[in-house]
Amino acid sequence: QDAIDRKEKRSETFKTALCGLETHTPALKTEELGRRAPQWVRDNLVTMCMRCKEPFNAITRRRHHCRACGYVVCARCSDYKAELQYDGNRLNRVCQECYVFLTGHLVPEDREGKHKGILEKEAAEVSGKSLLCSSLQLLDKNSKGGTRGWFVIPRDDPLVLYIYAAPQDVRAHTSIPLLGYQVRDLPQGDSRHLFQLVQSRQVYTFMADTEELKQRWMKTMARSAAGITHPEEGEDAD
């Protein structure tokens, strides 16, 4: 029963981040911050700080958890202390946004985060409002290796494919404008479900986990490449 409970909690945390996290509001309700222990976002679900969006690395930018909201953040973004009611009002490491909310203290301007760029659309936000989203692999030029990531075509930006390293990242590492591309099917070989985006000499080769997922991506990409911005009737996001 304990194992079942833990699995359900992890599943709910993932679903919240994937479909319901539409702003920077923590998974806990605002009035619960500091009063209830949060469910921590797992380290392996993010590759960059969920506040400043800088990539993590093993030496200069390591992972920490905000004890108020449970986000995975870097040392700079969690360099704050606030009293948490659920921990007997002891001081705990918290992120900047929780610090401001819990203490009412303003943060100096030189410590404020950067403005969002075009790639800084949160994966959870766009996945919850997408034409299609799933894990895919973008293969290299010889189609033997490649990078696996989380791929999203947002409903509010349907002509662009956003590529994230992980489904809870708060910034895409690249994007591909789809308009004008041709979608090409490739024969299935060695149980690999391959398809391509082709425009002039630019070719992107993708590998899906199943043939059904491959066909869905090909159909959705073809519509975006043709400039069709509205979803088909009855079409739902993953």
C-alpha positions in Angstrom: 0.0 0.0 0.0 2.9 2.4 0.8 4.3 1.7 -2.7 1.0 2.4 -4.3 0.6 5.6 -2.3 4.1 6.8 -3.3 3.5 6.0 -7.0 0.1 7.9 -7.0 1.8 11.0 -5.4 4.5 11.0 -8.0 2.0 10.6 -10.8 -0.1 13.5 -9.4 3.0 15.7 -9.1 3.9 15.0 -12.8 0.3 15.6 -14.0 0.2 18.9 -12.1 3.4 20.1 -13.7 2.5 18.8 -17.1 -1.1 20.0 -17.5 -2.0 22.4 -14.7 1.1 24.6 -14.1 0.1 27.5 -16.4 1.9 30.2 -14.5 4.7 30.5 -12.0 2.1 29.7 -9.2 3.5 26.8 -7.1 1.7 23.5 -7.1 0.6 24.2 -3.5 -2.2 26.8 -3.3 -0.8 30.2 -2.3 -2.4 30.2 1.1 -0.8 26.8 1.8 2.8 28.0 1.2 4.8 27.4 4.4 1.9 25.7 6.1 2.1 22.4 4.3 5.2 20.5 3.1 5.3 20.5 -0.7 5.7 17.6 -3.0 9.2 18.0 -4.4 9.7 18.0 -8.2 12.1 15.2 -9.0 15.6 16.2 -10.0 15.6 14.0 -13.1 12.5 15.8 -14.5 14.3 19.1 -15.0 17.6 20.1 -16.7 17.5 23.8 -15.7 16.6 26.0 -12.8 12.8 26.4 -12.6 13.2 30.1 -11.7 16.1 31.6 -13.7 16.1 29.0 -16.4 19.9 28.5 -16.4 21.0 24.9 -17.1 22.2 22.8 -14.3 25.7 21.3 -14.2 27.6 19.2 -11.7 30.1 21.8 -10.7 28.9 25.4 -10.8 25.2 25.2 -10.9 23.8 22.4 -8.8 20.2 21.4 -8.0 18.4 22.5 -4.8 14.8 22.3 -3.7 12.7 25.2 -2.4 11.2 23.9 0.9 8.1 26.0 0.4 6.9 25.2 -3.2 9.1 22.1 -4.0 10.6 23.6 -7.2 14.1 22.5 -8.3 16.2 25.6 -8.3 19.9 26.7 -8.4 21.9 28.0 -5.5 21.4 31.6 -6.5 17.7 31.4 -6.8 17.4 29.5 -3.5 19.7 31.8 -1.6 16.9 32.9 0.8 15.6 31.8 4.2 12.1 32.0 5.5 10.2 30.6 8.4 8.0 27.6 7.5 5.0 26.8 9.7 5.0 23.1 8.9 8.6 22.9 10.1 8.0 24.5 13.5 8.7 28.0 12.1 12.3 27.2 11.6 14.3 29.0 8.8 14.5 26.9 5.6 16.0 27.4 2.1 13.3 28.9 -0.2 13.2 30.3 -3.7 13.0 34.1 -4.4 9.2 34.1 -5.2 8.3 32.1 -2.1 10.6 34.4 0.0 8.8 37.5 -1.2 5.4 36.0 -0.5 6.3 34.6 2.9 8.2 37.5 4.3 6.9 40.5 2.4 10.4 41.7 1.7 11.4 43.0 -1.7 14.4 41.6 -3.6 17.0 44.0 -4.8 16.8 44.8 -8.5 20.2 43.4 -9.2 18.9 40.0 -8.1 15.8 40.0 -10.2 15.5 37.5 -13.0 15.8 38.1 -16.7 12.8 38.8 -19.0 11.4 35.9 -20.9 12.8 35.2 -24.4 11.0 33.5 -27.2 12.2 30.1 -26.1 11.2 30.7 -22.4 7.8 29.1 -22.7 7.4 26.6 -19.8 7.0 23.0 -21.0 4.2 22.4 -18.5 2.3 25.4 -19.7 2.5 24.8 -23.4 2.0 21.0 -23.0 -1.3 21.6 -21.2 -2.5 23.8 -24.2 -0.9 22.0 -27.1 -2.0 20.5 -30.4 0.4 17.6 -29.7 3.1 16.9 -27.2 5.2 13.8 -26.4 8.7 12.5 -26.1 10.5 12.1 -29.4 14.1 11.6 -30.5 15.8 14.0 -32.9 18.4 12.1 -34.8 21.7 13.3 -36.0 22.7 13.5 -39.7 23.6 9.8 -40.0 20.4 8.8 -38.2 22.3 6.6 -35.8 22.3 8.7 -32.7 20.5 11.8 -31.5 18.9 13.7 -28.7 15.8 12.6 -26.9 13.5 15.3 -25.6 10.0 16.7 -25.0 8.4 18.1 -28.2 5.5 20.5 -28.2 3.4 22.3 -30.8 1.4 24.9 -28.7 -2.2 25.8 -29.6 -1.3 29.5 -29.3 1.8 29.2 -31.5 0.8 26.4 -33.9 3.4 27.1 -36.5 6.4 26.4 -34.3 7.8 23.1 -32.8 9.4 23.7 -29.4 12.0 21.2 -28.1 12.6 20.8 -24.4 15.2 18.5 -22.7 12.6 17.5 -20.1 8.8 17.8 -19.6 9.1 20.2 -16.6 11.8 22.5 -18.0 10.9 26.2 -18.0 12.8 27.0 -21.2 13.0 25.3 -24.6 16.5 24.8 -25.8 15.5 25.2 -29.5 12.5 25.7 -31.8 11.8 24.9 -35.4 9.4 27.1 -37.5 7.2 24.6 -39.3 5.7 26.7 -42.0 6.8 25.6 -45.5 8.3 22.3 -44.5 7.3 19.0 -46.1 6.7 15.9 -43.9 8.2 12.8 -45.3 7.5 9.2 -44.1 10.4 6.8 -43.8 10.2 3.0 -44.1 10.1 1.3 -40.7 13.3 -0.6 -40.0 14.7 -2.3 -37.0 11.5 -1.4 -35.2 12.3 2.3 -35.6 9.4 4.7 -36.4 11.1 7.4 -38.5 9.8 10.5 -40.3 11.4 13.7 -41.5 10.8 17.5 -41.9 12.4 18.6 -45.2 12.8 22.1 -46.6 15.4 22.7 -49.3 18.7 21.3 -47.8 17.4 21.4 -44.2 16.4 18.0 -43.0 15.3 17.0 -39.5 14.8 13.3 -38.8 12.6 12.2 -35.9 12.0 8.8 -34.2 8.8 8.1 -32.4 8.2 5.3 -29.8 5.2 3.8 -31.8 3.9 3.9 -35.3 0.6 5.4 -34.0 2.5 8.3 -32.4 4.5 8.8 -35.5 1.4 9.1 -37.7 -0.1 11.6 -35.2 3.0 13.8 -35.4 3.2 13.6 -39.2 -0.4 14.7 -39.5 -0.1 17.6 -37.0 3.2 18.8 -38.5 1.8 18.7 -42.0 -1.1 20.9 -40.9 1.2 23.4 -39.3 3.6 23.3 -42.3 0.6 24.2 -44.5 -0.3 27.1 -42.3 -3.4 25.5 -40.8 -3.6 27.1 -37.3 -6.9 25.7 -35.9 -7.1 22.2 -34.4 -9.2 19.6 -36.1 -12.7 19.1 -34.7 -12.5 16.8 -31.6 -8.7 17.0 -31.5 -7.3 16.9 -28.0 -3.8 17.5 -26.7 -1.8 14.7 -25.1 
